[in-house]
Amino acid sequence: MVEPERLMDGLSSEIMSTLQSMQKAKTLDEKMAYSKIVKNLCKSMSVFLNLANDMMGYDTDVFDE
């Protein structure tokens, strides 16, 4: 199983790389394709951020027992 930090770092890197490619795109179709990729990557990242936010409210000592 992939560690959450490693997954988040990978998603962040992909988002930054795609944004740089989007900046270099010449046509509207290319920019639109990159935009959709960034949107999907950001949605994926939000799933993990929401999960981490939800888990912050739980007492982790209960899980250790």
N, CA, C and O atoms as CSV, one atom per row, in Angstrom:
chain,resi,resn,atom,element,x,y,z
A,1,MET,N,N,0.844,-1.182,0.000
A,1,MET,CA,C,0.000,0.000,0.000
A,1,MET,C,C,0.888,1.244,0.000
A,1,MET,O,O,1.929,1.274,0.657
A,2,VAL,N,N,0.470,2.260,-0.736
A,2,VAL,CA,C,1.239,3.491,-0.866
A,2,VAL,C,C,1.018,4.366,0.364
A,2,VAL,O,O,-0.106,4.509,0.844
A,3,GLU,N,N,2.108,4.950,0.867
A,3,GLU,CA,C,2.016,5.840,2.010
A,3,GLU,C,C,1.295,7.123,1.600
A,3,GLU,O,O,1.516,7.625,0.498
A,4,PRO,N,N,0.429,7.664,2.478
A,4,PRO,CA,C,-0.335,8.872,2.141
A,4,PRO,C,C,0.547,10.071,1.761
A,4,PRO,O,O,0.216,10.815,0.838
A,5,GLU,N,N,1.661,10.254,2.469
A,5,GLU,CA,C,2.541,11.389,2.160
A,5,GLU,C,C,3.132,11.261,0.766
A,5,GLU,O,O,3.248,12.238,0.025
A,6,ARG,N,N,3.498,10.042,0.430
A,6,ARG,CA,C,4.081,9.796,-0.896
A,6,ARG,C,C,3.038,10.026,-1.996
A,6,ARG,O,O,3.346,10.561,-3.061
A,7,LEU,N,N,1.823,9.617,-1.720
A,7,LEU,CA,C,0.735,9.807,-2.673
A,7,LEU,C,C,0.440,11.296,-2.874
A,7,LEU,O,O,0.260,11.756,-4.001
A,8,MET,N,N,0.395,12.036,-1.771
A,8,MET,CA,C,0.129,13.477,-1.857
A,8,MET,C,C,1.259,14.196,-2.594
A,8,MET,O,O,1.004,15.091,-3.400
A,9,ASP,N,N,2.504,13.808,-2.320
A,9,ASP,CA,C,3.643,14.403,-3.025
A,9,ASP,C,C,3.560,14.120,-4.523
A,9,ASP,O,O,3.837,14.994,-5.344
A,10,GLY,N,N,3.180,12.903,-4.869
A,10,GLY,CA,C,3.046,12.540,-6.282
A,10,GLY,C,C,1.947,13.326,-6.975
A,10,GLY,O,O,2.126,13.799,-8.097
A,11,LEU,N,N,0.810,13.466,-6.306
A,11,LEU,CA,C,-0.284,14.251,-6.883
A,11,LEU,C,C,0.126,15.715,-7.049
A,11,LEU,O,O,-0.164,16.331,-8.075
A,12,SER,N,N,0.795,16.265,-6.046
A,12,SER,CA,C,1.250,17.656,-6.123
A,12,SER,C,C,2.211,17.860,-7.287
A,12,SER,O,O,2.115,18.843,-8.021
A,13,SER,N,N,3.130,16.928,-7.444
A,13,SER,CA,C,4.095,17.014,-8.545
A,13,SER,C,C,3.395,16.947,-9.897
A,13,SER,O,O,3.724,17.698,-10.816
A,14,GLU,N,N,2.430,16.044,-10.008
A,14,GLU,CA,C,1.686,15.911,-11.272
A,14,GLU,C,C,0.891,17.178,-11.579
A,14,GLU,O,O,0.828,17.612,-12.730
A,15,ILE,N,N,0.290,17.764,-10.560
A,15,ILE,CA,C,-0.469,19.007,-10.764
A,15,ILE,C,C,0.459,20.105,-11.255
A,15,ILE,O,O,0.139,20.804,-12.217
A,16,MET,N,N,1.610,20.263,-10.602
A,16,MET,CA,C,2.552,21.312,-11.002
A,16,MET,C,C,3.083,21.075,-12.417
A,16,MET,O,O,3.204,22.014,-13.204
A,17,SER,N,N,3.390,19.846,-12.727
A,17,SER,CA,C,3.894,19.509,-14.060
A,17,SER,C,C,2.847,19.800,-15.135
A,17,SER,O,O,3.160,20.336,-16.198
A,18,THR,N,N,1.611,19.439,-14.841
A,18,THR,CA,C,0.536,19.662,-15.806
A,18,THR,C,C,0.257,21.151,-15.991
A,18,THR,O,O,-0.030,21.600,-17.101
A,19,LEU,N,N,0.340,21.915,-14.905
A,19,LEU,CA,C,0.150,23.366,-15.014
A,19,LEU,C,C,1.248,24.004,-15.861
A,19,LEU,O,O,0.982,24.924,-16.634
A,20,GLN,N,N,2.474,23.520,-15.719
A,20,GLN,CA,C,3.565,24.038,-16.541
A,20,GLN,C,C,3.349,23.692,-18.010
A,20,GLN,O,O,3.612,24.512,-18.891
A,21,SER,N,N,2.875,22.490,-18.270
A,21,SER,CA,C,2.588,22.089,-19.650
A,21,SER,C,C,1.434,22.912,-20.211
A,21,SER,O,O,1.438,23.295,-21.381
A,22,MET,N,N,0.464,23.173,-19.371
A,22,MET,CA,C,-0.693,23.968,-19.793
A,22,MET,C,C,-0.260,25.386,-20.180
A,22,MET,O,O,-0.792,25.976,-21.120
A,23,GLN,N,N,0.704,25.911,-19.445
A,23,GLN,CA,C,1.214,27.247,-19.733
A,23,GLN,C,C,1.858,27.314,-21.114
A,23,GLN,O,O,1.809,28.349,-21.778
A,24,LYS,N,N,2.459,26.213,-21.541
A,24,LYS,CA,C,3.139,26.152,-22.835
A,24,LYS,C,C,2.202,25.796,-23.988
A,24,LYS,O,O,2.586,25.905,-25.153
A,25,ALA,N,N,0.994,25.377,-23.677
A,25,ALA,CA,C,0.048,24.951,-24.718
A,25,ALA,C,C,-0.304,26.129,-25.628
A,25,ALA,O,O,-0.428,27.272,-25.186
A,26,LYS,N,N,-0.456,25.818,-26.879
A,26,LYS,CA,C,-0.725,26.860,-27.877
A,26,LYS,C,C,-2.210,26.986,-28.218
A,26,LYS,O,O,-2.724,28.096,-28.358
A,27,THR,N,N,-2.883,25.874,-28.348
A,27,THR,CA,C,-4.271,25.919,-28.797
A,27,THR,C,C,-5.238,25.836,-27.615
A,27,THR,O,O,-4.886,25.403,-26.518
A,28,LEU,N,N,-6.436,26.257,-27.878
A,28,LEU,CA,C,-7.485,26.212,-26.873
A,28,LEU,C,C,-7.811,24.763,-26.494
A,28,LEU,O,O,-8.077,24.463,-25.330
A,29,ASP,N,N,-7.789,23.874,-27.481
A,29,ASP,CA,C,-8.058,22.453,-27.212
A,29,ASP,C,C,-7.008,21.848,-26.270
A,29,ASP,O,O,-7.340,21.074,-25.372
A,30,GLU,N,N,-5.752,22.207,-26.487
A,30,GLU,CA,C,-4.696,21.725,-25.608
A,30,GLU,C,C,-4.879,22.260,-24.183
A,30,GLU,O,O,-4.756,21.516,-23.210
A,31,LYS,N,N,-5.169,23.541,-24.076
A,31,LYS,CA,C,-5.386,24.151,-22.761
A,31,LYS,C,C,-6.583,23.519,-22.053
A,31,LYS,O,O,-6.554,23.320,-20.839
A,32,MET,N,N,-7.615,23.209,-22.798
A,32,MET,CA,C,-8.808,22.588,-22.223
A,32,MET,C,C,-8.493,21.177,-21.718
A,32,MET,O,O,-8.963,20.778,-20.652
A,33,ALA,N,N,-7.709,20.435,-22.472
A,33,ALA,CA,C,-7.324,19.085,-22.062
A,33,ALA,C,C,-6.504,19.137,-20.771
A,33,ALA,O,O,-6.755,18.362,-19.847
A,34,TYR,N,N,-5.539,20.035,-20.704
A,34,TYR,CA,C,-4.743,20.182,-19.483
A,34,TYR,C,C,-5.598,20.637,-18.311
A,34,TYR,O,O,-5.391,20.208,-17.177
A,35,SER,N,N,-6.549,21.500,-18.590
A,35,SER,CA,C,-7.450,21.976,-17.543
A,35,SER,C,C,-8.244,20.826,-16.924
A,35,SER,O,O,-8.419,20.764,-15.707
A,36,LYS,N,N,-8.717,19.928,-17.764
A,36,LYS,CA,C,-9.462,18.769,-17.273
A,36,LYS,C,C,-8.571,17.850,-16.444
A,36,LYS,O,O,-9.011,17.286,-15.442
A,37,ILE,N,N,-7.328,17.704,-16.862
A,37,ILE,CA,C,-6.386,16.864,-16.113
A,37,ILE,C,C,-6.142,17.469,-14.730
A,37,ILE,O,O,-6.171,16.761,-13.724
A,38,VAL,N,N,-5.901,18.782,-14.686
A,38,VAL,CA,C,-5.665,19.451,-13.404
A,38,VAL,C,C,-6.887,19.319,-12.503
A,38,VAL,O,O,-6.757,19.068,-11.305
A,39,LYS,N,N,-8.059,19.488,-13.074
A,39,LYS,CA,C,-9.297,19.369,-12.291
A,39,LYS,C,C,-9.407,17.968,-11.670
A,39,LYS,O,O,-9.731,17.840,-10.490
A,40,ASN,N,N,-9.142,16.936,-12.450
A,40,ASN,CA,C,-9.224,15.560,-11.942
A,40,ASN,C,C,-8.164,15.285,-10.869
A,40,ASN,O,O,-8.452,14.629,-9.868
A,41,LEU,N,N,-6.959,15.779,-11.073
A,41,LEU,CA,C,-5.908,15.597,-10.071
A,41,LEU,C,C,-6.256,16.313,-8.766
A,41,LEU,O,O,-6.027,15.784,-7.678
A,42,CYS,N,N,-6.809,17.515,-8.885
A,42,CYS,CA,C,-7.200,18.271,-7.687
A,42,CYS,C,C,-8.360,17.591,-6.954
A,42,CYS,O,O,-8.412,17.595,-5.724
A,43,LYS,N,N,-9.273,17.018,-7.704
A,43,LYS,CA,C,-10.364,16.268,-7.069
A,43,LYS,C,C,-9.814,15.067,-6.312
A,43,LYS,O,O,-10.259,14.767,-5.204
A,44,SER,N,N,-8.851,14.385,-6.908
A,44,SER,CA,C,-8.227,13.243,-6.242
A,44,SER,C,C,-7.539,13.683,-4.956
A,44,SER,O,O,-7.645,13.015,-3.928
A,45,MET,N,N,-6.840,14.800,-5.019
A,45,MET,CA,C,-6.155,15.297,-3.837
A,45,MET,C,C,-7.153,15.698,-2.748
A,45,MET,O,O,-6.899,15.492,-1.562
A,46,SER,N,N,-8.276,16.263,-3.152
A,46,SER,CA,C,-9.270,16.698,-2.163
A,46,SER,C,C,-9.861,15.513,-1.398
A,46,SER,O,O,-10.238,15.654,-0.235
A,47,VAL,N,N,-9.944,14.354,-2.038
A,47,VAL,CA,C,-10.431,13.160,-1.347
A,47,VAL,C,C,-9.536,12.847,-0.157
A,47,VAL,O,O,-10.027,12.573,0.938
A,48,PHE,N,N,-8.233,12.887,-0.368
A,48,PHE,CA,C,-7.297,12.567,0.704
A,48,PHE,C,C,-7.237,13.669,1.759
A,48,PHE,O,O,-7.094,13.385,2.948
A,49,LEU,N,N,-7.346,14.917,1.329
A,49,LEU,CA,C,-7.347,16.012,2.298
A,49,LEU,C,C,-8.598,15.971,3.169
A,49,LEU,O,O,-8.525,16.217,4.373
A,50,ASN,N,N,-9.727,15.665,2.575
A,50,ASN,CA,C,-10.964,15.547,3.354
A,50,ASN,C,C,-10.889,14.381,4.326
A,50,ASN,O,O,-11.358,14.485,5.459
A,51,LEU,N,N,-10.308,13.281,3.895
A,51,LEU,CA,C,-10.146,12.130,4.775
A,51,LEU,C,C,-9.239,12.482,5.956
A,51,LEU,O,O,-9.544,12.148,7.101
A,52,ALA,N,N,-8.138,13.151,5.674
A,52,ALA,CA,C,-7.221,13.553,6.740
A,52,ALA,C,C,-7.917,14.511,7.706
A,52,ALA,O,O,-7.731,14.415,8.919
A,53,ASN,N,N,-8.710,15.426,7.174
A,53,ASN,CA,C,-9.458,16.366,8.005
A,53,ASN,C,C,-10.456,15.627,8.888
A,53,ASN,O,O,-10.590,15.939,10.071
A,54,ASP,N,N,-11.147,14.658,8.324
A,54,ASP,CA,C,-12.115,13.878,9.098
A,54,ASP,C,C,-11.433,13.063,10.189
A,54,ASP,O,O,-11.970,12.920,11.288
A,55,MET,N,N,-10.257,12.530,9.889
A,55,MET,CA,C,-9.544,11.694,10.851
A,55,MET,C,C,-8.961,12.503,12.004
A,55,MET,O,O,-8.702,11.946,13.071
A,56,MET,N,N,-8.753,13.789,11.817
A,56,MET,CA,C,-8.166,14.619,12.867
A,56,MET,C,C,-9.073,14.702,14.097
A,56,MET,O,O,-8.591,14.946,15.203
A,57,GLY,N,N,-10.346,14.506,13.918
A,57,GLY,CA,C,-11.280,14.588,15.024
A,57,GLY,C,C,-11.377,13.328,15.846
A,57,GLY,O,O,-11.977,13.340,16.921
A,58,TYR,N,N,-10.797,12.231,15.366
A,58,TYR,CA,C,-10.889,10.953,16.072
A,58,TYR,C,C,-9.744,10.791,17.059
A,58,TYR,O,O,-8.629,11.263,16.834
A,59,ASP,N,N,-10.042,10.120,18.142
A,59,ASP,CA,C,-9.023,9.801,19.144
A,59,ASP,C,C,-8.293,8.552,18.674
A,59,ASP,O,O,-8.858,7.458,18.692
A,60,THR,N,N,-7.047,8.705,18.256
A,60,THR,CA,C,-6.299,7.575,17.690
A,60,THR,C,C,-5.885,6.571,18.748
A,60,THR,O,O,-5.539,5.440,18.405
A,61,ASP,N,N,-5.906,6.939,20.015
A,61,ASP,CA,C,-5.563,5.981,21.067
A,61,ASP,C,C,-6.547,4.825,21.102
A,61,ASP,O,O,-6.187,3.717,21.497
A,62,VAL,N,N,-7.775,5.068,20.697
A,62,VAL,CA,C,-8.799,4.015,20.681
A,62,VAL,C,C,-8.410,2.923,19.691
A,62,VAL,O,O,-8.681,1.747,19.934
A,63,PHE,N,N,-7.781,3.294,18.579
A,63,PHE,CA,C,-7.402,2.333,17.556
A,63,PHE,C,C,-6.174,1.511,17.957
A,63,PHE,O,O,-5.966,0.419,17.430
A,64,ASP,N,N,-5.362,2.025,18.885
A,64,ASP,CA,C,-4.160,1.326,19.302
A,64,ASP,C,C,-4.452,0.159,20.242
A,64,ASP,O,O,-3.618,-0.734,20.388
A,65,GLU,N,N,-5.596,0.150,20.869
A,65,GLU,CA,C,-5.928,-0.879,21.852
A,65,GLU,C,C,-6.315,-2.184,21.228
A,65,GLU,O,O,-6.620,-3.141,21.939
